[in-house]
Amino acid sequence: MASRLSFDVHCHVMTLARPALGPFLDALARRKMDYLMSQVAAPTFLLFSLLRRGGDAARNFLSVADNDPAGQFMLMEDDLAGSFGPPADPELAVAARALVGRSRDDRWLVCPQAMDFSRPVDAPAACRYPAQPRKPLEEAVREILAGVSAYRRERPWGRLVIRPFLGMDPTWLGPGRTEEVLDRYFRSYAKGRQAQLAAFRDARRWRGNPLRPPRNAFAGVKLYPPLGFDPWPEDRRARDAVRVLYSYCERRGIPITVHCDDQGYRVIAHELAELYTAPERWSRVFTDYPELSVNFAHFGRRYLPAARGDTRERWSRTIVGYMERLPGVYADVAFNGTERAYWNELGSFMAGLSDSAEAVVRRRLLFGSDFLINLTKSQSYLDYVAGFTASGLDQELKSAMLERNPAGFLFGDE
């Protein structure tokens, strides 16, 4: 019997060496009122969340982040196998037992989003050592590929299949460097299921040089507006660079995941982050590149109160509109389910759509966890997955989000 393949299309596996924590705190210090007015917008929301329950969330988060990437992958696998015990919530415990009890032949494909923190921030730190931290893209590549390779060597029998996305910011890299990076890491890209699974099986052979990646090393590209990426910039050089990216990805069918909620790790002004993150910013992109495959992470969820004449559902509805018109637009629900009421909200939102719109959303919605970031509000990886499987969403939709829809996004399966 063929093994069953489920997907988590949006997670994070990284050490504390990866994020630029200094610029993160500097941005907060320089724009106190900005963060006060945005309240729940990150980074303050994430920082405050880590202090919940007397700091238990922070200790839980660090107990994961203190591992190397291979250790984090093993931890995820062990959690799904029930090694750390069931969730405390009785309802989630029942759902978790069903997850743990799945056949040992079943596999769980995860897509860690390798973040690019190489772009300098606007102003140097006001401290004794004000130099910008060194966060070269190649080190992010080395870290994530080393984690995949080590996991593959140490657990050849493991349940996980790992297909990372490469974080990059073409508006910072410029057109020439963008083309160089894409050619280095996607020259051997092949979208099909067998090619993607073979790339993971062969990952153990990589010798550790980020300038010589293994064949088909990455499954897609990750873009992150709150760090400064603009999907359609006014600056000519930056515009040329995003055109290089979109043209390259459209021709080869390379999927893109872009952050799309009003939280996140942010080092630019709130108003600018809102402008760049809003899905409406992609309108011109899709006019010129209608076959592009784009997953709007977090389904455009907005946590801040809507301004007069606006609604908190506007971003989500804009994404649905794209789905209706364009063949390659998807959305994931990563992090959203840390508030378990979200699953009922999602069901109500979909029920309020037209029949045709609901039908296309049911074919394009993807499951994602946002682990390990979701530990700011979730007890564990297993808790988040069990919360989804125990939700009131109908079983057909849950199966589509976990299996069929992600296979279309990542492999091009119909």
C-alpha positions in Angstrom: 0.0 0.0 0.0 1.3 3.5 -0.9 2.2 5.7 2.0 0.0 8.7 2.7 1.6 12.1 2.4 0.4 15.0 4.4 1.8 18.5 4.2 2.8 21.5 6.4 3.6 24.0 3.7 4.8 26.8 6.1 7.0 26.3 9.1 10.3 27.7 10.3 13.4 25.8 11.5 16.3 28.1 12.4 18.8 28.8 15.2 19.0 32.1 17.1 22.0 33.0 14.9 19.7 33.6 11.9 17.3 36.5 12.9 18.8 39.9 13.2 17.7 40.5 16.8 19.6 43.8 17.2 17.7 45.6 14.3 14.5 44.0 15.6 14.9 45.8 18.9 16.3 49.0 17.4 13.2 49.3 15.3 11.1 49.0 18.4 13.2 51.6 20.3 13.1 54.1 17.4 9.4 54.0 16.8 7.8 53.5 20.2 4.6 55.3 19.1 4.4 53.3 15.9 4.4 50.0 17.9 2.1 51.4 20.6 -0.5 52.3 18.0 -0.2 49.0 16.2 -0.4 47.2 19.5 -0.6 43.5 18.5 1.6 44.0 15.4 4.9 42.2 15.8 7.5 42.4 17.2 5.7 43.6 20.4 3.0 41.0 20.0 5.5 38.2 19.6 7.6 39.5 22.5 4.6 39.8 24.8 3.3 36.4 23.8 6.6 34.8 24.9 6.1 36.2 28.4 2.7 34.5 28.8 2.2 32.0 31.7 5.1 33.4 33.7 7.6 32.9 30.8 6.7 29.3 30.1 6.2 30.2 26.4 9.6 31.7 26.2 11.3 28.6 27.8 9.3 26.4 25.5 10.4 28.4 22.4 14.0 28.4 23.5 14.0 24.7 24.2 13.4 24.3 20.5 15.5 27.2 19.1 18.5 26.1 21.1 18.7 22.9 18.9 20.4 22.9 15.6 18.1 22.5 12.6 18.4 18.7 12.4 17.5 18.5 16.0 14.5 20.7 15.4 13.3 18.5 12.6 13.7 15.4 14.9 11.8 17.2 17.6 8.9 17.9 15.2 8.9 14.2 14.2 9.0 13.0 17.7 6.2 15.3 18.8 3.9 13.9 16.0 4.8 10.5 17.2 3.6 11.3 20.7 7.0 11.2 22.4 6.3 14.3 24.5 2.9 13.1 25.7 -0.6 14.3 24.6 -1.9 17.9 24.7 -3.4 19.0 28.0 -6.7 19.9 26.4 -8.9 16.7 26.4 -10.4 17.4 23.0 -6.9 17.9 21.5 -5.6 14.8 23.2 -8.2 12.7 21.4 -7.2 14.3 18.0 -3.6 13.8 18.9 -4.0 10.1 19.5 -5.5 9.7 16.0 -2.5 11.6 14.5 0.0 9.5 16.5 -1.9 6.3 15.5 -1.5 6.8 11.8 0.4 4.1 9.9 4.2 4.2 10.3 4.4 4.2 6.5 2.7 7.6 6.4 4.9 10.6 5.7 4.7 14.3 6.7 6.2 16.8 4.2 7.3 20.1 5.8 8.4 23.3 4.0 10.7 25.3 6.3 10.9 28.9 5.1 14.5 30.0 5.2 14.4 33.7 6.0 16.8 36.2 4.4 18.0 38.7 7.0 20.9 40.1 4.9 19.3 43.5 4.2 20.6 46.3 6.4 18.2 48.3 8.4 17.7 52.1 8.0 19.9 53.3 10.9 22.8 51.8 12.9 22.2 50.6 16.4 22.6 53.2 19.2 25.1 51.1 21.2 28.8 50.5 21.6 29.0 48.2 18.6 26.8 49.8 16.0 28.0 47.8 13.0 25.3 46.0 11.1 25.2 42.3 11.9 26.5 39.9 9.3 23.6 37.8 8.0 24.7 36.7 4.5 22.2 34.7 2.5 24.7 31.9 2.0 24.8 31.2 5.8 21.0 30.9 5.9 21.4 28.4 3.0 24.2 26.5 4.8 22.1 26.2 8.0 18.9 24.9 6.5 20.6 22.5 4.0 22.9 21.2 6.7 19.8 20.5 8.8 18.1 18.6 6.0 21.2 16.6 5.2 21.9 15.7 8.8 18.3 14.7 9.4 18.4 12.5 6.3 21.7 10.8 7.4 20.7 10.3 11.1 17.1 9.2 10.4 17.0 7.4 7.1 13.8 5.8 8.3 12.3 9.1 9.4 8.8 10.1 8.9 9.5 13.7 7.6 10.1 14.7 4.0 11.7 18.2 4.0 11.5 20.6 1.1 12.7 24.1 2.1 11.9 27.4 0.5 14.7 29.9 -0.1 14.2 33.4 1.5 15.4 36.3 -0.6 14.8 39.9 -1.3 15.4 40.9 -4.9 14.7 44.6 -4.1 17.8 44.5 -2.0 19.9 42.2 -4.2 19.3 44.0 -7.5 18.7 42.4 -10.9 22.2 40.9 -11.5 22.5 39.4 -8.0 18.9 38.1 -8.1 19.6 36.3 -11.3 22.8 34.8 -9.9 21.1 33.5 -6.8 18.2 32.0 -8.7 20.5 30.3 -11.2 22.6 28.9 -8.4 19.8 27.5 -6.3 17.1 26.7 -8.9 19.1 25.8 -12.0 18.3 22.1 -11.5 14.7 22.8 -10.2 12.1 20.2 -11.2 8.6 20.5 -9.9 7.2 17.0 -10.3 6.4 14.8 -7.3 9.1 12.2 -8.0 11.8 14.8 -8.6 10.9 16.6 -5.4 10.9 13.4 -3.3 14.2 12.3 -5.0 15.8 15.6 -4.1 15.1 14.9 -0.4 16.3 11.3 -0.5 19.6 12.5 -2.0 20.1 15.4 0.4 22.4 13.4 2.7 25.1 13.5 0.1 25.6 17.3 0.2 29.1 18.2 1.3 28.3 21.5 3.0 29.3 24.2 0.5 26.4 26.7 0.1 27.8 27.8 -3.2 27.4 24.3 -4.5 23.9 23.2 -3.4 22.6 19.7 -4.1 20.4 19.1 -7.1 16.9 20.6 -6.7 17.8 21.9 -3.3 14.9 24.2 -2.8 11.2 23.7 -3.5 10.3 27.4 -3.8 11.0 31.1 -2.8 10.0 32.9 0.3 9.3 36.7 0.3 8.9 38.8 3.4 7.5 42.4 3.1 8.0 43.5 6.8 11.7 43.2 6.3 11.5 45.7 3.4 10.5 43.6 0.3 8.1 45.5 -2.0 6.3 43.3 -4.5 6.1 46.1 -7.1 8.6 48.9 -6.2 8.7 52.3 -7.8 12.5 52.3 -7.9 13.7 51.2 -11.4 16.5 49.0 -10.2 14.3 47.3 -7.6 11.5 46.9 -10.2 13.9 45.2 -12.7 15.0 42.8 -9.9 11.5 41.7 -9.0 10.8 41.2 -12.8 13.8 38.9 -12.9 12.4 36.9 -10.0 8.8 36.7 -11.4 9.9 35.9 -14.9 12.2 33.1 -13.7 9.7 31.6 -11.4 6.8 31.8 -13.8 8.7 30.1 -16.6 9.8 27.2 -14.4 6.7 26.9 -12.3 8.6 27.7 -9.1 6.2 28.4 -6.2 6.5 31.5 -4.1 5.2 32.0 -0.5 4.8 35.6 0.6 4.0 36.8 4.1 0.5 38.3 4.3 -0.8 39.3 7.7 -0.4 42.4 9.7 1.9 40.8 12.3 5.4 39.4 11.7 9.0 40.2 12.4 9.1 43.8 11.3 12.0 46.3 11.1 10.3 49.0 8.9 7.6 51.5 9.7 4.2 50.0 10.3 2.6 52.0 7.4 5.2 50.9 5.0 4.9 47.3 6.1 1.1 47.5 5.6 1.6 48.9 2.1 4.0 46.2 1.0 2.2 43.3 2.7 -1.3 44.1 1.4 -2.3 41.6 -1.4 -3.5 44.5 -3.5 0.2 45.3 -4.0 0.3 42.2 -6.3 -2.3 43.4 -8.7 0.2 44.7 -11.3 2.4 41.7 -10.7 -0.4 39.4 -11.8 -1.2 41.6 -14.8 2.3 41.0 -16.1 2.8 37.5 -14.8 -0.6 35.8 -14.7 0.8 32.2 -14.5 2.8 32.9 -11.4 2.3 30.4 -8.5 1.9 32.4 -5.2 0.8 31.3 -1.8 -0.4 34.2 0.4 0.7 33.0 3.8 -1.8 33.4 6.7 -4.6 34.0 4.2 -4.3 37.8 4.6 -5.4 37.7 8.3 -5.6 41.1 9.9 -5.4 41.5 13.7 -5.6 45.3 13.9 -8.9 47.2 14.0 -10.0 48.2 10.5 -9.9 51.9 9.6 -13.1 53.7 8.7 -14.4 52.4 5.4 -12.2 49.3 5.6 -12.8 45.7 6.9 -10.6 43.2 8.6 -11.5 40.7 5.9 -10.4 42.9 3.0 -7.1 41.2 2.4 -8.6 37.7 2.6 -11.3 38.7 0.1 -8.7 40.2 -2.2 -6.9 36.9 -2.2 -10.1 35.0 -3.0 -10.6 37.4 -5.9 -7.2 36.4 -7.2 -8.0 32.7 -6.8 -11.1 33.1 -8.9 -9.2 34.7 -11.8 -5.7 33.2 -11.6 -4.7 29.5 -11.7 -1.7 29.7 -9.4 -2.9 31.6 -6.4 -3.1 29.8 -3.0 -3.3 30.7 0.7 -2.1 29.0 3.8 -3.4 29.2 7.4 0.0 29.2 9.2 -0.2 30.6 12.7 -3.9 31.6 12.4 -4.9 28.5 14.3 -3.0 29.4 17.5 -6.4 31.0 18.3 -8.7 27.9 18.0 -11.7 30.1 17.4 -10.1 30.9 14.0 -11.2 27.6 12.5 -14.9 28.5 13.1 -14.2 32.0 11.7 -12.7 30.4 8.6 -15.7 28.2 8.2 -18.1 31.2 8.5 -16.0 33.2 6.1 -16.1 30.5 3.5 -19.9 29.9 4.0 -20.4 33.6 3.2 -18.7 33.4 -0.2 -20.5 32.7 -3.4 -20.7 29.1 -4.4 -18.1 29.5 -7.1 -15.7 31.4 -4.8 -16.1 28.8 -2.1 -15.4 26.0 -4.5 -12.1 27.6 -5.7 -11.0 28.3 -2.1 -11.6 24.7 -1.2 -9.2 23.8 -4.0 -6.5 26.3 -3.0 -6.4 26.5 0.8 -3.3 24.9 2.4 -2.4 23.7 5.9 0.6 25.4 7.5 1.7 25.6 11.1 4.3 28.5 11.4 6.2 26.3 13.8 8.4 27.3 15.7 7.1 30.8 15.6 3.6 29.5 16.7 5.1 28.4 20.0 4.6 32.0 21.1 0.9 31.1 21.4 0.7 27.2 21.0 1.9 24.6 23.5 3.5 22.4 20.9 3.6 21.4 17.3 1.3 18.5 18.0 -1.2 20.9 19.7 -1.4 23.0 16.5 -1.9 20.1 14.2 -4.4 18.4 16.5 -6.3 21.7 16.8 -6.7 21.7 13.1 -7.8 18.1 12.8 -10.2 18.5 15.7 -11.8 21.7 14.3 -15.3 22.0 13.0 -14.2 22.3 9.4 -15.7 19.5 7.3 -13.5 16.5 6.7 -13.3 16.9 3.0 -11.9 20.4 3.4 -9.4 19.3 6.0 -8.2 16.5 3.8 -7.8 18.8 0.8 -5.8 21.3 2.9 -3.5 18.6 4.3 -3.0 16.5 1.1 -4.5 17.3 -2.2 -4.1 21.1 -2.4 -0.5 21.3 -1.3 0.4 18.6 -3.8 -1.0 20.9 -6.5 1.0 23.9 -5.2 4.3 22.1 -4.7 4.2 19.3 -7.4 1.7 20.6 -9.9 -0.5 17.5 -9.2 -4.0 17.9 -10.5 
